[in-house]
Amino acid sequence: MNITATGSERSPVSDDAARPLPSAKDGGDGWHERGRPPAAHGAARRPRSGAQGSPRVAGGGLGRSPKLTMKQRVLVGIVVQAALAVGLAADAGAQQWVASWGSSLQGPAPEDWTISSASIRLIARSTIAGDRVRVRLENTFGEQPLSIGAAAVGLRNNGPTLVIGSSRVLRFGGAAAVTVPAGEYVVSDPVDLAVQAEQELAVSLYIPGADVRSSIHRNALTTSYLTDSGVGDRTTDAAGDAFTATTPWMHWLSAVEVHSSTARGAVVAFGDSITDGSCATPDGHDRWEDVLYARLAAAGARLGMINAGIGGNTVIRVPPVGSVPGVERLDRDVLSLAGITHVIIFLGTNDLRREATAEQVIAGLEEIVGRIKAQGLKVIGTTIIPRNPKPRGGLPPELGFGPERNARRHAINEWARNNMELDALIDFDAVTQDPDDPDFIYPPYDCDGIHPNVFGYAAMGRAIDLGVFGESQ
């Protein structure tokens, strides 16, 4: 068989056919990114009164935007209206579409990964409850139209098996099959399916073509399943016996949205490999935003959590370009999602290691902040965490930070801490730095000199003030 995988992007706006993706066709994949216990430094500060009567917190984050067509602007506007409606109406019991899961696709699969007349079952954990589901499938990095012969969604039991009776056939404008043009995406018609928060969904696709390469998110930290090539359509197979291969990547699926009367909105964590979860546990849900989500859920916040991290991602376009930078993928991976209420911006470290100036990174972050606030969403900035001078674990030594890079990092962090435009700041630098040398990651939190380990991610997630999201601790 051609499947060799053992080792994602924007969400629906409405229920119509294939649509272009803004600035998504250009980029590949990337792999990059000693701290103080959280009790010593609160990571997030609650908004305090500031200039022009706006809530104020030290923080930061921003970039440069692509030109949008009028159609794209209209589509984004529709989504923004839906997002604002969620925050106002959900508490009254109104039904609203809200993003419950997402994966930012980052490039094409390797040339030796192909699928032929086979089915793939992709696992996505919903973070909110609802009674209807729709999904978004992207051919963002495909060079040819993608033919999907059949698609289905169901509740996952374990492995590739489904809860009996939960499988629902997905349609696209009423049709069971759909062709997604290169660089575009489709949104399924909604299906009736009751799903609970933290329940896993299985989205199954039948790909009838030969030697088809996918658009992928590499570090999905989720095991999904495939059949052998030639097996054909097994999308509604509840037993899952035909799904004999696994993949650690997310293929084509970029968003799940749930129709909910209980969700208050959703939070997008917009970042790089530290958000994506390098050094976290596959299928473990133990990244910093997973810890934050669990705390919010325990507090009754009813907020979804979307991971929009990409390993090696940057704020602006600086060579070598490994993935579509934040300023160019913001519309695709954040603003197009339904029901979004808060965005956490956690980018910048990879710009610095590519020798971008502090001024360039700040300008990019300011643009991102401005574009998010223009949509009426809450913007939460972060500080850039330390990088050790010599990374470990086989990472190239040039990825480390010396005095000059740290000087630029400090400049960006001071801008963030004194930024009046942010609604809140999460001071991850204070949480993760070594008290004996603040330019190192705190050793108990340090995975490889660049990324926190699982204990470090837990400290980051626990240190965030839930008041930022309108919840008590």
Helices and strands as residue ranges (DSSP letters): E 19-20, E 44-45, E 48-49, G 51-53, E 55-56, H 70-89, G 90-92, E 96-102, E 107-108, E 118-125, E 130-138, E 146-148, E 150-155, E 168-169, E 178-180, E 184-187, E 191-195, E 200-207, E 215-217, E 224-226, E 245-247, E 250-251, E 253-260, E 265-271, H 273-276, H 288-298, E 303-309, H 326-330, I 331-335, E 340-346, H 349-353, H 358-374, E 378-382, G 397-399, H 403-417, E 424-426, H 428-432, G 443-445, H 454-463, G 466-469
